[in-house]
Amino acid sequence: MSKVTLTLCAGKDRRLTWVRKDEDYVADFCLVSRRTLDDFEYKVFRFHFLLGADWRLCCRQMKIDRGTFFHTVYRIQQKLGRVFRDLKPYSLYPLDEYFGGTVRKGPSPQAPCVIEMPKPSVSPPLLKTA
């Protein structure tokens, strides 16, 4: 079952709206993946990551060898990782930013202001004369 939450929308009038964030995330995840990957990569992505098939089943179903499969998986992870992080205005990674948690735009006003004091210069010890 999905849950519906009441969320404050950013904007001029600051209204509350009902949203299904889990479904929105899944839809964004799938649409961004479809737009980013080519046909072969998306086929591997769908079988392996979305449907959960292991590498043997994927290789048999798509008639590819093991090396091609794993190289494609690594390429998919690299492509989608970068796109999910760099997506604007709301990236899909990290999850706390997508789901409305902490937004990392700058230091928070509660963050303590730390000023580093300069280190005292060490003078050579004085020699005592007898």
Backbone torsions as a table, in degrees:
resi	resn	phi	psi	omega
1	MET	NA	138.0	176.4
2	SER	-90.3	158.6	179.0
3	LYS	-116.8	146.1	178.9
4	VAL	-107.2	133.2	-180.0
5	THR	-123.8	152.3	176.6
6	LEU	-92.5	120.1	-173.6
7	THR	-126.6	142.1	176.7
8	LEU	-78.3	126.5	179.0
9	CYS	-92.3	133.5	176.5
10	ALA	-73.6	141.6	179.1
11	GLY	156.9	-170.9	-174.9
12	LYS	-67.6	-42.9	-175.6
13	ASP	-98.6	-3.7	174.2
14	ARG	48.7	66.5	-177.3
15	ARG	-97.7	156.4	173.7
16	LEU	-92.7	136.3	177.5
17	THR	-134.5	156.3	176.8
18	TRP	-90.4	129.3	-178.8
19	VAL	-135.1	157.1	171.8
20	ARG	-116.8	88.8	-172.0
21	LYS	-66.8	-35.0	-179.7
22	ASP	-63.4	-45.5	179.6
23	GLU	-67.4	-38.2	177.0
24	ASP	-61.5	-41.4	-179.3
25	TYR	-65.5	-45.0	179.6
26	VAL	-61.7	-42.4	179.2
27	ALA	-64.7	-44.5	178.1
28	ASP	-63.2	-41.9	179.9
29	PHE	-59.5	-48.3	-177.7
30	CYS	-69.7	-41.9	-178.7
31	LEU	-67.5	-42.5	178.2
32	VAL	-64.8	-39.7	178.3
33	SER	-63.0	-43.1	-179.2
34	ARG	-64.6	-39.2	-178.8
35	ARG	-74.1	-28.0	-174.5
36	THR	-85.5	-39.4	-172.8
37	LEU	-89.2	151.0	173.4
38	ASP	-78.8	179.8	-172.8
39	ASP	-61.7	-46.1	-179.2
40	PHE	-65.5	-45.5	-180.0
41	GLU	-62.9	-38.9	179.6
42	TYR	-67.8	-34.6	177.7
43	LYS	-63.9	-44.2	176.5
44	VAL	-63.8	-44.1	179.2
45	PHE	-58.1	-45.7	-178.2
46	ARG	-65.9	-47.4	-179.5
47	PHE	-65.0	-48.2	-171.9
48	HIS	-82.0	-49.8	-173.4
49	PHE	-87.6	-40.9	-177.2
50	LEU	-85.5	-42.7	-177.9
51	LEU	-92.3	-14.7	173.9
52	GLY	80.6	23.2	178.7
53	ALA	-75.7	142.4	177.7
54	ASP	-78.1	175.3	-173.3
55	TRP	-65.6	-33.0	-179.4
56	ARG	-65.5	-45.0	179.6
57	LEU	-65.9	-41.2	178.7
58	CYS	-62.6	-44.4	-179.9
59	CYS	-63.6	-41.0	179.9
60	ARG	-68.7	-42.3	-177.2
61	GLN	-68.2	-39.4	-176.4
62	MET	-97.1	-2.3	178.5
63	LYS	57.4	52.6	175.7
64	ILE	-127.6	162.7	178.0
65	ASP	-87.1	170.2	-174.9
66	ARG	-63.6	-40.6	-179.7
67	GLY	-62.7	-44.6	178.1
68	THR	-62.1	-41.7	179.7
69	PHE	-60.6	-51.0	-176.0
70	PHE	-69.6	-35.0	175.1
71	HIS	-63.8	-37.6	177.2
72	THR	-67.6	-40.6	177.9
73	VAL	-61.3	-44.5	-180.0
74	TYR	-64.7	-39.2	178.5
75	ARG	-65.6	-39.6	177.7
76	ILE	-63.6	-45.5	-179.9
77	GLN	-61.7	-40.6	-179.8
78	GLN	-67.8	-46.6	-179.7
79	LYS	-62.0	-52.0	-175.1
80	LEU	-70.2	-34.5	176.8
81	GLY	-59.2	-45.1	179.1
82	ARG	-66.1	-44.2	-178.6
83	VAL	-66.1	-42.1	180.0
84	PHE	-63.6	-34.5	179.9
85	ARG	-77.1	-38.1	-173.8
86	ASP	-91.7	-0.2	-176.5
87	LEU	-62.4	135.1	-179.7
88	LYS	-116.7	146.8	0.5
89	PRO	-84.0	-15.4	-179.3
90	TYR	-123.5	113.0	179.3
91	SER	-74.3	154.1	178.6
92	LEU	-85.4	-8.9	177.2
93	TYR	-139.7	134.4	-0.4
94	PRO	-73.0	153.3	-173.6
95	LEU	-64.8	-33.3	-177.4
96	ASP	-63.3	-30.8	176.8
97	GLU	-72.3	-37.3	-179.4
98	TYR	-67.9	-42.2	-176.0
99	PHE	-87.1	14.4	171.1
100	GLY	86.0	16.7	177.7
101	GLY	-80.4	-127.4	-178.0
102	THR	-75.0	128.9	174.9
103	VAL	-105.6	123.8	-172.8
104	ARG	-95.6	72.6	179.2
105	LYS	-97.5	-22.6	-179.0
106	GLY	-179.9	-178.7	-180.0
107	PRO	-68.3	143.4	-179.8
108	SER	-74.6	155.1	-179.2
109	PRO	-66.0	-21.7	179.1
110	GLN	-83.3	-7.2	-177.9
111	ALA	-66.0	133.2	-179.4
112	PRO	-68.4	143.1	178.3
113	CYS	-89.2	111.9	-177.1
114	VAL	-104.2	124.2	177.4
115	ILE	-111.7	125.6	-179.2
116	GLU	-87.8	123.4	-179.9
117	MET	-82.3	146.2	178.1
118	PRO	-67.8	145.5	-179.9
119	LYS	-75.2	139.5	179.2
120	PRO	-68.3	142.9	178.6
121	SER	-76.1	139.1	-178.0
122	VAL	-93.0	120.8	178.2
123	SER	-92.4	149.4	-179.2
124	PRO	-63.9	146.1	-179.3
125	PRO	-64.1	146.4	179.8
126	LEU	-76.8	137.3	179.1
127	LEU	-88.9	132.0	177.2
128	LYS	-88.3	133.6	176.9
129	THR	-103.2	137.7	-177.4
130	ALA	-95.1	NA	NA
